[in-house]
Amino acid sequence: MMQQGGGLVASLSVNPRVDLLPGERPVTAERPRPPAEDAGRQGEAGRERRRAWLLPAVPALLALAMGLWGAGRLPLWRDEAITSEIARRSVPDILWCAWHIDAVHAAYYLFMHGVVQVFGAGEFALRLPSIAAFAATAAGATVLGRRIMSGSAGLIAGLLCAAAPFASHYAHEARSYSIVAALTVWLTVLFVDLAERGSPRRYAAYGAGIALLGLVHLFALLILPAHLATLLLARRTRTMLRPWSAAAGGAVVAVSPLIALAVTQRNALDWLTRPGWLDVKYLVETFTGPRSVAYLLGAAMAVGLATGRRRGPIGVRALAVPWLLLPATVLLLVSQFHPFYTYRYVIGSLPAMALLAAAGLVRLPYRTWVVPLVATAVLLAPLHVEQRRPENWWDDLRGAAKIVEREARPGDAIVFLTKDRRSIAEAYPDEFRGLRDVALSRTPAEAGNFGGAEFAPAEIGRRLTGGATARVWLLEGPWRMPSLVPQDRAKVDALQRHFRQARVWRVRGITLTLFER
């Protein structure tokens, strides 16, 4: 009996179906992991998450410091003055201007309108978005390098972006180019992510991001041929080509009205000329910096091309080579038929150069890549210092405005040659307050352009020579164009016949002449 009882107890201890309620299913318990193993895995996951956040923070903070350095010291130049002028307008006036003359920058001007409403229209405030975008570009290059290569390679790529004079220059400009670079690199991060874990939602996000990129600057859409080439080189066409094409095509369709409007405004780029080999050479120098740095980065890129390792479905060579070469190549070739090319339109390719150089430098044994990075920083330091000197900036609009503020008298008249120079008075309105713009018939906001509308030549002459005008300021560029439009000719003729030249001031990019009767 005891033996039977023992057998019953034994059967109860090993039979998992005993004591189950009707309808219940047996549960088989997993072998519990040792507490030390679980703690180790959780600790490693925590360290990985912290590393993912901290690694891009280092280049981002460096880029932020580089962007803040000297940002408030530099005066606005002509293009930035236009940003200041249009961002101060109402939203309907911004759209009116976009319809007439500058559709490709409409989204940027609307964004900057919000910035001006919050932070004001000072020089530093206008440049804050570009500075923040510069930091985002360096962080994005780091994330991308870590994703396709390693953490060390990502860190090197981010630091190279943060140290690039090309990038820091546009961090100091109140224009869209730094934002274009940031959007491009983060959309490329998303593109790589699609190769690893594509989903309809992620493809939709990619398409929306590409559309936003096109709204910020149409030529930034040249990243699409580069991404397509990457799909072909990485042999991802079977899984990615169809959804990627749908996302990219949808983005292009979304911005097609802007493309159509921009085509009608292409004469805004008539100042560009057909690019040649000198432009290619200058583009390389712009990306790399001095020749010594170009040799160093060129050697690193060659090593990266030869030895770059592929960590995921897309390798550095398949990603970075098309990204670096195709946007510039396409734009240069198209510009042989109609000039569209200028080097700043391909700033979004700068992170590709950093990634290729990082792929080579990371091959150096045990973090000795620090040595060439330090050497690069030392070689680039003089260029960074020169970039931040006000006397080396494009124009000194602030200096010209200060001269007017100091020397002008209430009731003085002012004329601009050409009318687009009126943007300086729009950018520095306090310094020009009290002056009579005698040639202006409609303000730039009313006319939907940069310079406004002016009276007929005869009326300009009459208003200049009227008895109430004793002193006239003439604001023009560093040299006078040989052929003038009729309104500008009327200004010059009236001043030469009825006034004497009292004094001349020359600042960088601007000539100010005071005429008296």
C-alpha positions in Angstrom: 0.0 0.0 0.0 2.8 2.4 0.9 4.5 1.4 -2.3 1.3 2.3 -4.3 1.1 5.6 -2.3 4.7 6.4 -3.2 3.9 5.7 -6.8 0.9 8.0 -6.6 3.0 10.8 -5.1 5.7 10.3 -7.7 3.1 10.4 -10.5 1.7 13.7 -9.1 5.1 15.3 -9.0 5.9 14.6 -12.7 2.5 14.7 -14.3 1.8 18.3 -15.4 -1.9 17.5 -16.2 -2.8 16.8 -12.5 -5.0 19.4 -10.8 -5.9 21.3 -14.0 -9.3 22.8 -14.1 -11.6 21.8 -16.9 -10.7 23.7 -20.1 -7.2 24.7 -18.9 -4.1 23.8 -20.8 -0.8 22.8 -19.3 2.0 25.4 -19.1 5.5 24.3 -19.5 7.8 26.6 -17.6 11.2 27.7 -19.2 14.3 27.0 -17.3 14.9 30.2 -15.4 18.0 32.1 -16.4 20.6 32.9 -13.7 20.0 36.3 -12.2 23.6 37.3 -13.2 22.9 36.6 -16.9 19.8 38.7 -17.0 21.5 41.6 -15.2 24.4 41.4 -17.6 22.2 41.5 -20.6 20.2 44.4 -19.2 23.3 46.3 -18.4 24.7 45.8 -21.9 21.5 47.0 -23.4 21.5 50.1 -21.2 25.1 50.9 -22.2 24.2 50.4 -25.9 21.3 52.9 -25.6 23.5 55.4 -23.8 26.2 55.0 -26.4 23.7 55.5 -29.2 22.7 58.9 -27.7 26.1 60.1 -26.5 28.2 59.2 -29.6 26.4 61.7 -31.9 26.3 64.3 -29.1 30.1 64.8 -29.3 30.2 65.9 -32.9 27.0 67.8 -32.5 28.3 69.8 -29.6 31.5 70.5 -31.5 29.5 71.7 -34.5 27.3 73.8 -32.3 30.4 75.5 -30.8 31.8 76.1 -34.3 28.5 77.6 -35.4 28.2 79.9 -32.4 31.8 81.1 -32.7 31.6 84.4 -34.5 28.0 84.1 -35.6 27.0 87.5 -34.1 30.2 89.3 -35.3 29.6 88.9 -39.0 27.3 91.4 -40.8 24.5 90.3 -43.1 25.4 90.0 -46.7 23.1 90.5 -49.7 21.4 87.1 -49.7 20.9 87.2 -46.0 19.5 90.7 -46.3 16.9 89.2 -48.6 16.1 86.6 -46.0 15.7 89.3 -43.4 13.6 91.4 -45.7 11.2 88.6 -46.7 10.9 86.9 -43.3 9.6 90.2 -41.9 6.7 90.2 -44.3 3.3 88.8 -43.6 2.5 85.2 -44.8 0.4 86.5 -47.8 3.2 88.8 -48.8 5.7 86.0 -48.7 3.5 83.8 -50.9 3.0 86.8 -53.2 6.8 87.1 -53.6 7.1 83.4 -54.1 4.5 83.5 -56.9 6.5 86.3 -58.7 10.2 85.7 -58.2 11.5 83.2 -55.6 9.3 80.1 -55.3 12.2 77.8 -54.6 12.9 79.5 -51.3 9.2 80.0 -50.2 9.2 77.2 -47.6 12.4 78.5 -46.1 11.0 82.1 -45.9 7.8 80.9 -44.2 9.9 79.0 -41.7 12.1 82.0 -41.1 9.0 84.2 -40.7 8.2 82.1 -37.6 11.7 82.4 -36.4 11.6 86.2 -36.7 8.2 86.3 -34.8 9.8 84.4 -31.9 13.4 85.6 -31.8 13.4 88.8 -33.8 15.4 89.7 -36.9 18.8 90.3 -35.5 21.8 88.9 -37.2 22.4 86.2 -34.6 18.7 85.2 -34.4 18.5 84.8 -38.2 21.4 82.4 -38.2 20.3 80.2 -35.3 18.4 77.7 -37.5 21.5 77.3 -39.7 23.7 76.7 -36.6 21.2 74.1 -35.2 21.1 72.4 -38.6 24.9 72.3 -38.7 24.9 70.4 -35.4 22.2 68.1 -36.7 24.3 67.3 -39.8 27.3 66.3 -37.7 25.0 64.1 -35.5 23.4 62.5 -38.5 26.8 61.7 -40.1 27.7 60.0 -36.8 24.5 58.0 -36.6 24.9 56.9 -40.2 28.6 55.9 -39.9 27.7 53.9 -36.8 24.9 52.2 -38.6 26.8 51.1 -41.7 30.3 50.7 -40.2 31.1 51.1 -36.5 30.8 53.5 -33.6 34.4 54.7 -34.2 33.8 55.3 -37.9 30.6 57.2 -37.1 32.4 59.4 -34.6 35.2 60.2 -37.1 32.6 61.1 -39.8 30.7 63.3 -37.4 33.9 65.1 -36.3 35.0 65.6 -39.9 31.6 67.2 -40.7 31.9 69.5 -37.6 35.4 70.6 -38.7 34.5 71.2 -42.4 35.0 74.9 -43.2 32.3 74.5 -46.0 29.7 73.4 -43.5 30.6 76.0 -40.8 30.5 78.8 -43.4 26.9 78.0 -44.2 26.1 77.7 -40.5 26.9 81.4 -40.4 24.5 82.2 -43.2 20.8 82.9 -42.8 20.0 80.8 -45.9 18.6 77.3 -46.4 21.8 75.4 -47.3 22.7 74.2 -43.8 19.1 73.0 -43.3 19.4 71.1 -46.7 22.5 69.3 -45.5 20.8 68.3 -42.2 17.7 67.0 -43.9 19.7 65.1 -46.5 21.8 63.2 -44.0 18.9 62.3 -41.8 16.8 61.1 -44.8 19.8 59.0 -45.7 19.7 57.5 -42.2 16.1 56.7 -42.8 16.9 55.2 -46.3 19.5 52.9 -44.7 16.8 52.0 -42.1 14.4 51.0 -44.8 16.9 48.4 -46.0 17.0 46.8 -42.6 13.3 47.1 -41.5 11.2 48.6 -44.2 7.5 49.1 -43.6 4.8 51.1 -45.3 4.9 53.6 -42.5 8.6 54.1 -42.8 8.4 54.4 -46.6 5.7 57.0 -46.1 7.9 58.9 -43.7 10.8 58.8 -46.3 8.5 60.1 -49.0 7.2 62.9 -46.8 10.8 63.8 -45.9 11.9 63.9 -49.5 9.0 66.2 -50.3 10.0 68.5 -47.4 13.6 68.5 -48.7 12.3 69.5 -52.2 10.3 72.3 -50.7 13.3 73.7 -48.8 15.4 73.6 -52.0 14.5 71.9 -55.3 18.1 71.0 -56.2 18.4 68.9 -53.0 16.2 66.3 -54.8 19.4 65.2 -56.6 19.8 62.9 -53.6 17.2 60.6 -55.3 19.5 59.5 -58.1 22.2 58.8 -55.5 19.8 56.6 -53.4 18.7 54.8 -56.5 22.3 54.0 -57.5 22.8 52.7 -53.9 19.9 50.3 -54.3 21.5 49.0 -57.5 25.0 48.7 -56.1 23.8 47.1 -52.8 21.5 44.7 -54.8 18.4 45.7 -52.8 16.2 46.1 -55.9 14.2 43.0 -55.3 13.0 44.0 -51.9 13.2 47.8 -52.0 12.9 49.1 -55.5 9.1 49.1 -55.8 8.3 50.7 -52.4 11.2 53.1 -52.7 10.1 54.2 -56.2 6.5 54.7 -54.9 7.8 56.9 -52.0 10.2 58.9 -54.1 7.7 59.3 -57.0 5.0 60.4 -54.6 7.4 63.0 -53.2 8.3 64.4 -56.7 4.6 64.5 -57.6 3.9 66.4 -54.4 6.5 69.1 -55.2 5.7 69.2 -59.0 3.6 72.4 -58.7 6.7 74.1 -57.2 8.9 72.6 -59.9 6.5 74.0 -62.6 6.5 77.4 -61.0 10.3 77.4 -60.6 10.8 76.7 -64.3 9.0 79.9 -65.1 11.3 81.8 -62.8 14.6 80.3 -64.1 15.8 83.7 -65.3 16.5 84.4 -61.6 19.7 82.3 -62.2 20.8 84.2 -65.2 23.8 85.4 -63.3 25.2 81.8 -63.4 27.6 80.8 -66.2 28.3 77.4 -67.8 30.6 75.5 -65.4 33.9 74.0 -66.5 36.9 72.2 -65.0 37.9 75.1 -62.8 34.5 74.8 -61.1 35.1 71.1 -60.5 38.5 71.9 -59.0 37.0 74.6 -56.8 34.2 72.3 -55.6 36.9 69.8 -54.5 38.8 72.5 -52.7 35.5 73.8 -51.1 34.7 70.3 -49.7 38.2 69.5 -48.4 39.8 72.8 -47.5 43.5 73.5 -48.1 45.6 71.3 -50.3 47.3 69.6 -47.4 43.9 68.5 -46.0 42.8 67.5 -49.4 45.7 65.1 -49.7 45.1 63.7 -46.2 41.4 63.2 -46.8 42.0 61.8 -50.3 44.3 59.2 -49.0 41.8 58.2 -46.3 39.0 58.0 -48.8 41.1 55.8 -51.1 41.7 53.4 -48.2 38.0 53.5 -47.3 37.1 52.6 -50.9 39.6 49.7 -50.9 38.9 48.3 -47.5 35.5 49.6 -46.3 33.6 46.9 -44.5 29.9 46.3 -44.8 28.1 46.0 -41.5 24.5 45.8 -42.7 22.6 45.4 -46.0 24.1 48.7 -47.3 27.9 49.3 -47.2 29.7 52.6 -47.1 31.0 52.3 -50.7 27.5 51.6 -52.1 26.1 54.5 -50.1 28.7 57.2 -50.1 30.2 57.1 -53.6 26.9 57.8 -55.4 25.9 60.3 -52.8 29.2 62.2 -53.2 29.4 62.1 -57.0 26.0 62.0 -58.6 24.3 65.2 -57.4 27.3 67.3 -58.5 27.8 65.4 -61.7 24.1 65.7 -62.7 24.0 69.4 -62.0 27.3 70.0 -63.8 26.1 68.2 -66.9 22.7 69.8 -67.0 24.3 73.2 -66.6 26.2 72.7 -69.9 22.8 73.4 -71.5 21.3 75.8 -69.0 23.5 77.1 -66.1 22.0 76.0 -62.8 25.2 75.0 -61.0 26.8 76.7 -58.0 28.8 74.8 -55.4 26.4 75.5 -52.5 23.6 73.6 -54.3 25.5 70.3 -53.5 26.3 70.9 -49.9 24.1 67.9 -49.0 26.9 65.6 -50.3 29.4 66.8 -47.8 28.6 64.0 -45.2 29.4 61.4 -48.0 33.0 62.6 -48.1 33.2 62.4 -44.3 31.9 58.8 -44.4 34.4 57.7 -47.0 37.3 59.3 -45.1 36.1 57.8 -41.9 36.0 54.3 -43.5 39.7 54.8 -44.2 40.8 56.4 -41.0 39.1 53.8 -38.8 41.4 51.1 -40.3 44.3 52.6 -38.4 45.3 50.4 -35.4 43.9 51.1 -32.0 42.5 54.6 -32.3 45.6 56.1 -33.8 43.0 57.8 -36.1 43.1 60.5 -33.5 46.4 61.7 -35.0 45.2 62.5 -38.5 42.1 64.1 -37.0 44.2 66.4 -34.8 46.4 67.2 -37.8 43.3 68.0 -39.9 42.0 70.3 -37.1 45.4 72.1 -36.9 45.6 72.6 -40.7 42.0 73.9 -40.9 42.3 76.3 -37.9 43.7 79.2 -39.9 40.8 78.9 -42.4 38.2 78.9 -39.7 39.7 82.0 -38.1 39.8 83.8 -41.5 36.1 82.8 -42.2 35.1 84.6 -39.0 36.8 87.9 -39.6 34.2 90.5 -40.7 36.6 92.0 -43.2 36.6 88.7 -45.1 32.8 88.4 -45.3 30.9 88.8 -48.5 29.5 92.3 -47.8 29.5 94.7 -45.0 25.9 95.8 -45.1 26.0 96.6 -41.4 28.9 99.0 -41.9 27.1 100.8 -44.7 24.0 101.1 -42.6 25.9 102.5 -39.7 27.5 105.2 -42.0 24.0 106.2 -43.1 22.8 106.3 -39.5 25.7 108.5 -38.4 26.0 110.9 -41.3 22.4 111.3 -42.6 20.2 114.2 -41.7 16.4 114.2 -41.4 14.8 114.8 -44.7 17.7 113.5 -46.8 16.8 111.6 -49.9 18.2 108.2 -50.9 18.3 106.3 -54.2 19.5 102.7 -54.9 21.5 101.5 -57.8 20.1 98.9 -58.7 16.7 98.8 -57.0 17.6 95.3 -55.5 20.1 97.1 -53.3 17.1 98.4 -51.4 17.2 95.1 -49.4 19.9 96.7 -47.1 17.3 99.3 -45.9 14.8 96.5 -45.4 17.4 94.4 -43.4 18.5 97.4 -41.2 15.4 99.6 -41.1 16.3 101.5 -38.0 19.5 102.9 -39.6 17.6 104.2 -42.6 14.6 105.6 -40.7 13.9 109.2 -41.7 15.4 109.0 -45.2 13.1 109.6 -48.2 13.2 106.9 -50.8 12.2 109.3 -53.6 12.3 106.7 -56.5 10.0 104.1 -54.8 6.4 103.9 -56.0 5.5 100.5 -54.5 7.3 98.7 -51.6 9.0 95.4 -52.2 6.2 93.6 -50.3 3.5 95.3 -52.4 5.4 94.5 -55.7 6.1 90.9 -54.7 9.9 91.2 -55.3 13.1 92.2 -53.6 13.5 95.8 -54.9 10.0 97.1 -55.1 8.6 99.2 -58.1 10.0 102.6 -59.0 8.5 105.6 -60.8 9.0 106.3 -64.4 12.4 107.9 -65.3 10.9 111.4 -65.8 9.2 111.3 -62.5 12.4 110.1 -60.7 14.2 113.0 -62.2 11.5 115.5 -61.1 11.4 114.2 -57.6 15.2 114.3 -57.3 15.5 117.9 -58.6 12.6 119.3 -56.7 13.3 122.2 -54.4 12.8 120.2 -51.2 15.8 117.9 -51.9 19.1 119.4 -50.8 21.1 116.2 -50.1 20.8 112.8 -51.8 22.5 109.5 -50.8 23.4 107.1 -53.6 23.8 103.5 -52.5 25.3 101.1 -55.1 27.6 98.1 -55.4 31.4 98.3 -55.5 31.3 99.2 -59.2 28.7 100.6 -61.5 27.4 98.5 -64.4 28.1 100.0 -67.8 24.5 99.6 -68.9 21.7 100.8 -66.7 17.9 100.4 -66.9 16.1 103.7 -67.6 15.2 104.4 -64.0 18.8 104.0 -62.9 20.1 106.2 -65.7 17.6 108.9 -64.6 19.0 108.8 -61.1 22.6 109.1 -62.3 21.8 111.9 -64.8 19.9 114.0 -62.2 22.6 113.7 -59.6 25.4 114.6 -62.1 23.5 117.6 -63.5 22.0 119.1 -60.4 24.3 118.0 -57.5 27.9 117.9 -56.6 29.6 114.9 -55.0 30.3 115.8 -51.4 31.7 112.6 -50.0 32.2 108.9 -50.8 32.4 106.0 -48.4 33.5 102.5 -49.5 32.8 99.4 -47.4 33.1 95.9 -48.6 30.5 95.3 -51.3 28.9 98.8 -51.0 29.7 102.3 -52.2 27.9 105.2 -50.5 28.0 108.7 -52.2 26.6 111.8 -50.6 25.5 114.4 -53.1 24.7 118.0 -52.2 23.3 120.9 -54.2 
